[in-house]
């Protein structure tokens, strides 16, 4: 799933909020969020 999330984000199909939702749902880790977006994950 990480590859799919990353590819969709890089293509502009997913926003940072959508990537955050993937972390909340346990699809990717906080570390993977940082790898994808370049920013630390901060829960809201």
mmCIF file of the N, C-alpha and C atoms, coordinates in Angstrom:
data_MODEL
# 
_entry.id   MODEL 
# 
loop_
_atom_site.group_PDB 
_atom_site.id 
_atom_site.type_symbol 
_atom_site.label_atom_id 
_atom_site.label_alt_id 
_atom_site.label_comp_id 
_atom_site.label_asym_id 
_atom_site.label_entity_id 
_atom_site.label_seq_id 
_atom_site.pdbx_PDB_ins_code 
_atom_site.Cartn_x 
_atom_site.Cartn_y 
_atom_site.Cartn_z 
_atom_site.occupancy 
_atom_site.B_iso_or_equiv 
_atom_site.pdbx_formal_charge 
_atom_site.auth_seq_id 
_atom_site.auth_comp_id 
_atom_site.auth_asym_id 
_atom_site.auth_atom_id 
_atom_site.pdbx_PDB_model_num 
ATOM 1   N N  . UNK A 1 1  ? 0.821  -1.209 0.000  1.00 0.00 ? 1  UNK A N  1 
ATOM 2   C CA . UNK A 1 1  ? 0.000  0.000  0.000  1.00 0.00 ? 1  UNK A CA 1 
ATOM 3   C C  . UNK A 1 1  ? 0.861  1.268  0.000  1.00 0.00 ? 1  UNK A C  1 
ATOM 4   N N  . UNK A 1 2  ? 2.024  1.199  0.648  1.00 0.00 ? 2  UNK A N  1 
ATOM 5   C CA . UNK A 1 2  ? 2.896  2.372  0.700  1.00 0.00 ? 2  UNK A CA 1 
ATOM 6   C C  . UNK A 1 2  ? 3.173  2.904  -0.702 1.00 0.00 ? 2  UNK A C  1 
ATOM 7   N N  . UNK A 1 3  ? 3.504  2.001  -1.622 1.00 0.00 ? 3  UNK A N  1 
ATOM 8   C CA . UNK A 1 3  ? 3.836  2.430  -2.987 1.00 0.00 ? 3  UNK A CA 1 
ATOM 9   C C  . UNK A 1 3  ? 2.662  3.125  -3.661 1.00 0.00 ? 3  UNK A C  1 
ATOM 10  N N  . UNK A 1 4  ? 1.466  2.625  -3.419 1.00 0.00 ? 4  UNK A N  1 
ATOM 11  C CA . UNK A 1 4  ? 0.271  3.221  -4.028 1.00 0.00 ? 4  UNK A CA 1 
ATOM 12  C C  . UNK A 1 4  ? 0.033  4.619  -3.469 1.00 0.00 ? 4  UNK A C  1 
ATOM 13  N N  . UNK A 1 5  ? 0.119  4.755  -2.145 1.00 0.00 ? 5  UNK A N  1 
ATOM 14  C CA . UNK A 1 5  ? -0.080 6.059  -1.506 1.00 0.00 ? 5  UNK A CA 1 
ATOM 15  C C  . UNK A 1 5  ? 0.965  7.050  -2.020 1.00 0.00 ? 5  UNK A C  1 
ATOM 16  N N  . UNK A 1 6  ? 2.215  6.616  -2.052 1.00 0.00 ? 6  UNK A N  1 
ATOM 17  C CA . UNK A 1 6  ? 3.306  7.489  -2.503 1.00 0.00 ? 6  UNK A CA 1 
ATOM 18  C C  . UNK A 1 6  ? 3.099  7.928  -3.955 1.00 0.00 ? 6  UNK A C  1 
ATOM 19  N N  . UNK A 1 7  ? 2.771  6.989  -4.807 1.00 0.00 ? 7  UNK A N  1 
ATOM 20  C CA . UNK A 1 7  ? 2.560  7.298  -6.219 1.00 0.00 ? 7  UNK A CA 1 
ATOM 21  C C  . UNK A 1 7  ? 1.400  8.276  -6.402 1.00 0.00 ? 7  UNK A C  1 
ATOM 22  N N  . UNK A 1 8  ? 0.305  8.055  -5.693 1.00 0.00 ? 8  UNK A N  1 
ATOM 23  C CA . UNK A 1 8  ? -0.847 8.947  -5.815 1.00 0.00 ? 8  UNK A CA 1 
ATOM 24  C C  . UNK A 1 8  ? -0.522 10.344 -5.319 1.00 0.00 ? 8  UNK A C  1 
ATOM 25  N N  . UNK A 1 9  ? 0.253  10.448 -4.240 1.00 0.00 ? 9  UNK A N  1 
ATOM 26  C CA . UNK A 1 9  ? 0.652  11.765 -3.723 1.00 0.00 ? 9  UNK A CA 1 
ATOM 27  C C  . UNK A 1 9  ? 1.562  12.475 -4.714 1.00 0.00 ? 9  UNK A C  1 
ATOM 28  N N  . UNK A 1 10 ? 2.533  11.753 -5.257 1.00 0.00 ? 10 UNK A N  1 
ATOM 29  C CA . UNK A 1 10 ? 3.470  12.352 -6.211 1.00 0.00 ? 10 UNK A CA 1 
ATOM 30  C C  . UNK A 1 10 ? 2.771  12.804 -7.490 1.00 0.00 ? 10 UNK A C  1 
ATOM 31  N N  . UNK A 1 11 ? 1.727  12.119 -7.887 1.00 0.00 ? 11 UNK A N  1 
ATOM 32  C CA . UNK A 1 11 ? 0.970  12.485 -9.091 1.00 0.00 ? 11 UNK A CA 1 
ATOM 33  C C  . UNK A 1 11 ? -0.034 13.616 -8.836 1.00 0.00 ? 11 UNK A C  1 
ATOM 34  N N  . UNK A 1 12 ? -0.174 13.988 -7.568 1.00 0.00 ? 12 UNK A N  1 
ATOM 35  C CA . UNK A 1 12 ? -1.119 15.044 -7.233 1.00 0.00 ? 12 UNK A CA 1 
ATOM 36  C C  . UNK A 1 12 ? -2.542 14.562 -7.053 1.00 0.00 ? 12 UNK A C  1 
ATOM 37  N N  . UNK A 1 13 ? -2.713 13.241 -7.000 1.00 0.00 ? 13 UNK A N  1 
ATOM 38  C CA . UNK A 1 13 ? -4.053 12.690 -6.827 1.00 0.00 ? 13 UNK A CA 1 
ATOM 39  C C  . UNK A 1 13 ? -4.478 12.688 -5.368 1.00 0.00 ? 13 UNK A C  1 
ATOM 40  N N  . UNK A 1 14 ? -3.487 12.661 -4.456 1.00 0.00 ? 14 UNK A N  1 
ATOM 41  C CA . UNK A 1 14 ? -3.757 12.666 -3.017 1.00 0.00 ? 14 UNK A CA 1 
ATOM 42  C C  . UNK A 1 14 ? -3.160 13.916 -2.400 1.00 0.00 ? 14 UNK A C  1 
ATOM 43  N N  . UNK A 1 15 ? -3.890 14.508 -1.462 1.00 0.00 ? 15 UNK A N  1 
ATOM 44  C CA . UNK A 1 15 ? -3.384 15.649 -0.690 1.00 0.00 ? 15 UNK A CA 1 
ATOM 45  C C  . UNK A 1 15 ? -2.675 15.123 0.564  1.00 0.00 ? 15 UNK A C  1 
ATOM 46  N N  . UNK A 1 16 ? -2.005 16.024 1.286  1.00 0.00 ? 16 UNK A N  1 
ATOM 47  C CA . UNK A 1 16 ? -1.365 15.633 2.547  1.00 0.00 ? 16 UNK A CA 1 
ATOM 48  C C  . UNK A 1 16 ? -2.405 15.128 3.535  1.00 0.00 ? 16 UNK A C  1 
ATOM 49  N N  . UNK A 1 17 ? -3.579 15.717 3.514  1.00 0.00 ? 17 UNK A N  1 
ATOM 50  C CA . UNK A 1 17 ? -4.649 15.269 4.416  1.00 0.00 ? 17 UNK A CA 1 
ATOM 51  C C  . UNK A 1 17 ? -5.059 13.826 4.115  1.00 0.00 ? 17 UNK A C  1 
ATOM 52  N N  . UNK A 1 18 ? -5.063 13.473 2.856  1.00 0.00 ? 18 UNK A N  1 
ATOM 53  C CA . UNK A 1 18 ? -5.417 12.101 2.487  1.00 0.00 ? 18 UNK A CA 1 
ATOM 54  C C  . UNK A 1 18 ? -4.328 11.130 2.940  1.00 0.00 ? 18 UNK A C  1 
ATOM 55  N N  . UNK A 1 19 ? -3.068 11.554 2.842  1.00 0.00 ? 19 UNK A N  1 
ATOM 56  C CA . UNK A 1 19 ? -1.962 10.719 3.307  1.00 0.00 ? 19 UNK A CA 1 
ATOM 57  C C  . UNK A 1 19 ? -2.051 10.572 4.826  1.00 0.00 ? 19 UNK A C  1 
ATOM 58  N N  . UNK A 1 20 ? -2.418 11.662 5.531  1.00 0.00 ? 20 UNK A N  1 
ATOM 59  C CA . UNK A 1 20 ? -2.600 11.602 6.986  1.00 0.00 ? 20 UNK A CA 1 
ATOM 60  C C  . UNK A 1 20 ? -3.691 10.600 7.348  1.00 0.00 ? 20 UNK A C  1 
ATOM 61  N N  . UNK A 1 21 ? -4.742 10.575 6.578  1.00 0.00 ? 21 UNK A N  1 
ATOM 62  C CA . UNK A 1 21 ? -5.833 9.640  6.832  1.00 0.00 ? 21 UNK A CA 1 
ATOM 63  C C  . UNK A 1 21 ? -5.339 8.200  6.689  1.00 0.00 ? 21 UNK A C  1 
ATOM 64  N N  . UNK A 1 22 ? -4.432 7.965  5.765  1.00 0.00 ? 22 UNK A N  1 
ATOM 65  C CA . UNK A 1 22 ? -3.859 6.628  5.603  1.00 0.00 ? 22 UNK A CA 1 
ATOM 66  C C  . UNK A 1 22 ? -3.081 6.222  6.859  1.00 0.00 ? 22 UNK A C  1 
ATOM 67  N N  . UNK A 1 23 ? -2.412 7.187  7.495  1.00 0.00 ? 23 UNK A N  1 
ATOM 68  C CA . UNK A 1 23 ? -1.709 6.900  8.751  1.00 0.00 ? 23 UNK A CA 1 
ATOM 69  C C  . UNK A 1 23 ? -2.727 6.570  9.835  1.00 0.00 ? 23 UNK A C  1 
ATOM 70  N N  . UNK A 1 24 ? -3.771 7.383  9.951  1.00 0.00 ? 24 UNK A N  1 
ATOM 71  C CA . UNK A 1 24 ? -4.788 7.175  10.986 1.00 0.00 ? 24 UNK A CA 1 
ATOM 72  C C  . UNK A 1 24 ? -5.451 5.813  10.854 1.00 0.00 ? 24 UNK A C  1 
ATOM 73  N N  . UNK A 1 25 ? -5.613 5.345  9.615  1.00 0.00 ? 25 UNK A N  1 
ATOM 74  C CA . UNK A 1 25 ? -6.270 4.056  9.377  1.00 0.00 ? 25 UNK A CA 1 
ATOM 75  C C  . UNK A 1 25 ? -5.294 2.888  9.448  1.00 0.00 ? 25 UNK A C  1 
ATOM 76  N N  . UNK A 1 26 ? -4.014 3.194  9.675  1.00 0.00 ? 26 UNK A N  1 
ATOM 77  C CA . UNK A 1 26 ? -3.027 2.126  9.806  1.00 0.00 ? 26 UNK A CA 1 
ATOM 78  C C  . UNK A 1 26 ? -2.527 1.557  8.494  1.00 0.00 ? 26 UNK A C  1 
ATOM 79  N N  . UNK A 1 27 ? -2.774 2.270  7.411  1.00 0.00 ? 27 UNK A N  1 
ATOM 80  C CA . UNK A 1 27 ? -2.345 1.797  6.095  1.00 0.00 ? 27 UNK A CA 1 
ATOM 81  C C  . UNK A 1 27 ? -0.843 2.019  5.915  1.00 0.00 ? 27 UNK A C  1 
ATOM 82  N N  . UNK A 1 28 ? -0.348 3.155  6.404  1.00 0.00 ? 28 UNK A N  1 
ATOM 83  C CA . UNK A 1 28 ? 1.083  3.464  6.383  1.00 0.00 ? 28 UNK A CA 1 
ATOM 84  C C  . UNK A 1 28 ? 1.487  3.952  7.771  1.00 0.00 ? 28 UNK A C  1 
ATOM 85  N N  . UNK A 1 29 ? 2.787  4.008  8.020  1.00 0.00 ? 29 UNK A N  1 
ATOM 86  C CA . UNK A 1 29 ? 3.293  4.461  9.321  1.00 0.00 ? 29 UNK A CA 1 
ATOM 87  C C  . UNK A 1 29 ? 3.597  5.956  9.285  1.00 0.00 ? 29 UNK A C  1 
ATOM 88  N N  . UNK A 1 30 ? 3.852  6.503  10.475 1.00 0.00 ? 30 UNK A N  1 
ATOM 89  C CA . UNK A 1 30 ? 4.232  7.912  10.575 1.00 0.00 ? 30 UNK A CA 1 
ATOM 90  C C  . UNK A 1 30 ? 5.549  8.168  9.848  1.00 0.00 ? 30 UNK A C  1 
ATOM 91  N N  . UNK A 1 31 ? 6.442  7.205  9.911  1.00 0.00 ? 31 UNK A N  1 
ATOM 92  C CA . UNK A 1 31 ? 7.726  7.332  9.219  1.00 0.00 ? 31 UNK A CA 1 
ATOM 93  C C  . UNK A 1 31 ? 7.529  7.348  7.705  1.00 0.00 ? 31 UNK A C  1 
ATOM 94  N N  . UNK A 1 32 ? 6.607  6.532  7.231  1.00 0.00 ? 32 UNK A N  1 
ATOM 95  C CA . UNK A 1 32 ? 6.311  6.510  5.803  1.00 0.00 ? 32 UNK A CA 1 
ATOM 96  C C  . UNK A 1 32 ? 5.647  7.813  5.368  1.00 0.00 ? 32 UNK A C  1 
ATOM 97  N N  . UNK A 1 33 ? 4.825  8.404  6.237  1.00 0.00 ? 33 UNK A N  1 
ATOM 98  C CA . UNK A 1 33 ? 4.227  9.707  5.942  1.00 0.00 ? 33 UNK A CA 1 
ATOM 99  C C  . UNK A 1 33 ? 5.336  10.724 5.673  1.00 0.00 ? 33 UNK A C  1 
ATOM 100 N N  . UNK A 1 34 ? 6.361  10.733 6.531  1.00 0.00 ? 34 UNK A N  1 
ATOM 101 C CA . UNK A 1 34 ? 7.472  11.677 6.360  1.00 0.00 ? 34 UNK A CA 1 
ATOM 102 C C  . UNK A 1 34 ? 8.217  11.387 5.065  1.00 0.00 ? 34 UNK A C  1 
ATOM 103 N N  . UNK A 1 35 ? 8.395  10.126 4.737  1.00 0.00 ? 35 UNK A N  1 
ATOM 104 C CA . UNK A 1 35 ? 9.090  9.763  3.499  1.00 0.00 ? 35 UNK A CA 1 
ATOM 105 C C  . UNK A 1 35 ? 8.312  10.250 2.274  1.00 0.00 ? 35 UNK A C  1 
ATOM 106 N N  . UNK A 1 36 ? 6.995  10.180 2.351  1.00 0.00 ? 36 UNK A N  1 
ATOM 107 C CA . UNK A 1 36 ? 6.149  10.584 1.227  1.00 0.00 ? 36 UNK A CA 1 
ATOM 108 C C  . UNK A 1 36 ? 6.063  12.104 1.098  1.00 0.00 ? 36 UNK A C  1 
ATOM 109 N N  . UNK A 1 37 ? 5.792  12.787 2.223  1.00 0.00 ? 37 UNK A N  1 
ATOM 110 C CA . UNK A 1 37 ? 5.517  14.230 2.170  1.00 0.00 ? 37 UNK A CA 1 
ATOM 111 C C  . UNK A 1 37 ? 6.727  15.095 2.480  1.00 0.00 ? 37 UNK A C  1 
ATOM 112 N N  . UNK A 1 38 ? 7.723  14.529 3.145  1.00 0.00 ? 38 UNK A N  1 
ATOM 113 C CA . UNK A 1 38 ? 8.887  15.317 3.553  1.00 0.00 ? 38 UNK A CA 1 
ATOM 114 C C  . UNK A 1 38 ? 8.664  16.081 4.840  1.00 0.00 ? 38 UNK A C  1 
ATOM 115 N N  . UNK A 1 39 ? 7.528  15.843 5.483  1.00 0.00 ? 39 UNK A N  1 
ATOM 116 C CA . UNK A 1 39 ? 7.191  16.533 6.731  1.00 0.00 ? 39 UNK A CA 1 
ATOM 117 C C  . UNK A 1 39 ? 6.908  15.512 7.823  1.00 0.00 ? 39 UNK A C  1 
ATOM 118 N N  . UNK A 1 40 ? 7.152  15.902 9.075  1.00 0.00 ? 40 UNK A N  1 
ATOM 119 C CA . UNK A 1 40 ? 6.818  15.046 10.201 1.00 0.00 ? 40 UNK A CA 1 
ATOM 120 C C  . UNK A 1 40 ? 5.301  14.923 10.318 1.00 0.00 ? 40 UNK A C  1 
ATOM 121 N N  . UNK A 1 41 ? 4.839  13.738 10.726 1.00 0.00 ? 41 UNK A N  1 
ATOM 122 C CA . UNK A 1 41 ? 3.414  13.535 10.951 1.00 0.00 ? 41 UNK A CA 1 
ATOM 123 C C  . UNK A 1 41 ? 3.023  14.150 12.266 1.00 0.00 ? 41 UNK A C  1 
ATOM 124 N N  . UNK A 1 42 ? 1.996  14.971 12.241 1.00 0.00 ? 42 UNK A N  1 
ATOM 125 C CA . UNK A 1 42 ? 1.469  15.572 13.478 1.00 0.00 ? 42 UNK A CA 1 
ATOM 126 C C  . UNK A 1 42 ? -0.017 15.288 13.519 1.00 0.00 ? 42 UNK A C  1 
ATOM 127 N N  . UNK A 1 43 ? -0.444 14.545 14.515 1.00 0.00 ? 43 UNK A N  1 
ATOM 128 C CA . UNK A 1 43 ? -1.864 14.244 14.691 1.00 0.00 ? 43 UNK A CA 1 
ATOM 129 C C  . UNK A 1 43 ? -2.616 15.498 15.071 1.00 0.00 ? 43 UNK A C  1 
ATOM 130 N N  . UNK A 1 44 ? -3.824 15.593 14.590 1.00 0.00 ? 44 UNK A N  1 
ATOM 131 C CA . UNK A 1 44 ? -4.648 16.783 14.901 1.00 0.00 ? 44 UNK A CA 1 
ATOM 132 C C  . UNK A 1 44 ? -5.706 16.449 15.900 1.00 0.00 ? 44 UNK A C  1 
# 
